[in-house]
């Protein structure tokens, strides 16, 4: 079996936005070295901040967490999850339907399902706690640093790898996207082909908690 690729560790810090069931690339960045989460930004719609991409029998499907109506300048830490619709139950049902016959679903479902049975007030808190559980399954105690001020441009900082907006669902679907990882067995590969860089949930339920090399 493949394991998620660990590269040579570096002291360079990766700067990431918060993310919901983020893609393989995001998880690998969290495994490879120090991470700082952006907590001083304003919320940005249609990103991994509240969206995950999984594979289903009908193709790639986005799971989006609805948030309480926010202005264009809502601080990310203040963004509340909207439970006007039972999205949490719908998301879990979708994950169950997509992966219940995958090799590792029964083993790992008990770690993930509780997040869809409890109501969280804030998006950031939900994402972080879910990330910590997932990364613990991969052997990582995830305790990231947090930004203390918003800096829009880090191009002059050689010690910072700014991926806040580089890891983006619209960019990741492009054929020339620079991040590549080894293929692994996906349950719907015979129908829709192999789809790279999906949510870590896809990797976890299909391949287990081995890290790619």
Buried (B, 14 or more C-beta within 10 A) or exposed (E): EBBBBEEEEEEEBBBBBBBBBBBBBBBBBBBBBBBBBBBBBBBBEEBBBBBBBBBBEEEBBEBEBEBBEBEEEBBBBEBBBBEEEEBBEEBBEBBEEBBEEBBBBEBBBEBBEEBBEEEBEBBBEBBBBBBBBBBEBBEBEBEBEEBEEEBEEBEEEEEBBBBBEBBBBEEBEEEEBEBEBEEBEBBBBEEBEEBBBBBBBBBBBBBBBBBBE
